[in-house]
Amino acid sequence: MDRQQDTSTSDARPVLEGPDIARVLTRIAHEIVERAKGADDVVLLGIPTRGVFLARRLAAKLEEITERKIPVGSLDITMYRDDLRMHPPRALARTEIPGDGLDGRLVVLVDDVLFSGRTIRAALDALNDIGRPRAVQLAVLVDRGHRELPIRADYVGKNLPTSLRETVKVQLAEEDGRDTVLLGAKQTPQ
Amino acid sequence: MQRHLISAADLTRDDAVLILDTAEEMARVADRPIKKLPTLRGRTVVNLFFEDSTRTRISFEAAEKRLSADVINFTAKGSSVSKGESLKDTAQTLEAMGVDAVVIRHGASGAPYRLATSGWIDAHVINAGDGTHQHPTQALLDAFTMRRRLVGRDAGIGRDLDGRRITIVGDVLHSRVARSNVDLLHTLGAEVTLVAPPTLVPVGVETWPCEVSYDLDAVLPKSDAVMMLRVQRERMNAAFFPTEREYSRRYGLDGDRMARMPEHAIVMHPGPMVRGMEITAEVADSDRCTVVEQVANGVSIRMAVLYLLLGGNEPAVTHTRPPVAHHPSDERSAHTPFTAEEK
């Protein structure tokens, strides 16, 4: 069953629309500047696929606020997943670390949905192999709860209490043609 | 790709492109200070080498270690094989040790196929060269090198070698590299021309998906890549050509011949090179010669193959047998990027 089909049913309803997403990202950008005291050493790393688009949008907003270039990259965590052996191998996505590296920087990981926390655990492992950041923070568009690991986001676009019978689907213009967050009911496999 | 990698001819275009794309990501690991991924932690891979090949073995070994697999090197020399143990007995010993994959190099064409299909062993089998038959990872690394040089490193992602003209020169008769390359390059959409003395062209070549020519100078100006094969002295057991000098004059690549190639065209060689025989030092040391790149690319390709065969609970693409039934909630499409549901 392809998870992407889950929310294609008519009962999926939008909980965030385009303008909300833009507003939420602007707020997160301001929070980053405030907490990092100017975002001098901030590097944004998006987690593919949609985290990368969000990271790029956040970087653009940070550049508006700080009037400086913010390094942005992507971090594929496929090879670090703890469930690799439970599924067929996935095609790898791109890992791109900005030229100056991560050593001594404040790395902000960016993802679309925070759920079990296992993706972020894998991302922390991956970071370990790439460099030694001064600190690592996490920004997500939606936190839907149900954590399985002691992981929490520093910047949350929207807290979305969900049941495990629901699905959360983020669509972004770069990939899906429109900006929206959909909440739907999980279809039980026949 | 199936459970095993026995022949380049078994790969579909999509499988081959997936391997090349995966290798491109693996190549980035080689640029990092810590060249290691935890992906195959706890898996055991045996390099079962019945024939000497330092180059291929260390390439596989590097790939296996970069993916954190446990590696066992088994060379026939000094092992029970020299005491008369059969392939079957060796395979059963490995099976009893719980080996997950066997990388096999054998002097007999078909040995990896036998190992994969006999039921002696449940492990994935990767052919690292069998007799004069196949050497699929070599063909993949050659295709990878061509795609990088002719299409571009990033521009090449998702692309094949459609319309590129590749010339393979030399001892085609004894060359598993040539055989594997013809199969794979044809799958990837390239036009292949073999150039060799008539005595070194295999019987039945007319059924291969390629052209055959005896005139190197006529083919060179139309080539995007020229792959020189090693003249395998150890297999020159008959009078295939009059003298080395004559071979060199007609089929060797020197500076003058290289100048006749289009400006973007590259020179490839699977190694080891016999300088002065099939290739002159001038050509071997030029910027257009990709021999050293091919070695580095070999590690990336082997990492990609190992990951796609062993990285999950079943190989990445094109099952030849029905997938194992498991709990419905575990089902997922192989290539969709992870979705919100898995975070």
Interface residues (C-beta under 8 A of the other chain):
Chain A: M1 D2 R3 Q4 D6 P48 T49 D76 T78 M79 Y80 D83 L84 R85 M86 H87 P88 P89 R90 A91 L92 A93 R94 T95 D111 D112 V113 L114 F115 S116 G117 R118 T119 I120 D125 D129 I130 G131 V142 R144 T167 V168 K169 V170 P189
Chain B: L18 D21 T22 E25 M26 R28 R32 P33 I34 K36 L37 P38 T39 Y307 L308 G311 G312 N313 E314 P315 A316 P328 S329 D330 E331 R332 S333 A334 H335 T336 P337 F338 T339 A340 E341 E342 K343
